[in-house]
Amino acid sequence: MPRMSRRAAPILLTDQERITLQAWARARSQPLRVMQRAKIILLTAGGMESRQIVQQVGTSRPTVQLWRERFLALRSAGLEKGAPRPGRNLPISDP
């Protein structure tokens, strides 16, 4: 029986998204994590496979998959902030 290949959903960028991501990938004022996320999406949109992106960006395959999925769900806004972390809410003190 032939082995089925799992292909990730393609990422198609609008012109504005591409301009924004290219600016983020080059900007020294951006946090490193945002620059890395932008590079991942740009390389993915360019047709590069996950294993190649892992080598070029210097991250793990699950990280590439995470940001690909997050971008597909939330677009550029999903790359700016990480997911909320679990934990106890801080108590609100009375003024």
N, C-alpha and C positions, 0 to 999 in steps of 0.2 A: 504494500500500500504506500503511495507517495506521501511524503511528509508535507504538511501544509505550512506555508510560510506565513508568519504573522507580519502584516504590514501596518505601520502606523498610519493614521489618517493624515492626508497631506495638509500642509499649512499654506494657505494662500493669503498673502499680505496685500492690503490696500497700499497705495502710494504713500499716504500719510503715515500708516503704521511702519512702513519700511524706513521712511525718513526719521521717524521718532526712534526706532530701534537702532538705526545706524548712529544717531547722535548719542544715545545711551551707551552703545558699545565703545565709543571713542572718548566720551566725556570723562575727564579726570576728576570732575567734581561729583560724579555719581559714586555711590558705594560699590565696592568690588562685586558684591553679589548681584546687583542690578546689571552691571556691565556683563557679567557672565551669563545671566539669564537672557539678555538681549542677543548675545552672540549665539547661544544655543538656538534660539528661535530663528535668527537670520540664516544660520547654517542649515537648519531643518527645512526652512522655506526654499532654500537653494537646492534641495534634493539630496543633501548629504545623509548618509545612514548614521544611526545612533552610535555604532562602534567607532566610526570615524570622528564623530563629534566628541566622544569621550576622550579620545587621544588628543585632539586638537585643543579642546578647552581645558582638559586636565581635571575631569570630574568623573562621576560614576554613571553607569547606565541608568540606574533608578532615578538619579537626579535629572538626567536628560528627559526621561519619560515623564517625570513629575511636572517639569516646566512646559513640556509640549502639551500635556493634558490641561494644565492650568491656563495656558494661553488660549487653547481652543475653547475653554469654558468662559473665560473672563476677558480675553484679548489683552491689550497692553496694561490695563489696570491691574490684572492679576500678577504681573511681574514686579510691580513696584513694592508690594508688601508681601511678606511671607504669610502663611496661614496662621490663624490665631492658635496660640499654644494652650494646652489644657492647664488647669490650675485653679486655685482658689481665687475668687474675686476679692479685691481689697475692700476692707470695710470703709464705709463712708462715715466720717466723723462729723459731729455737729459743730458748726462754727461758733 
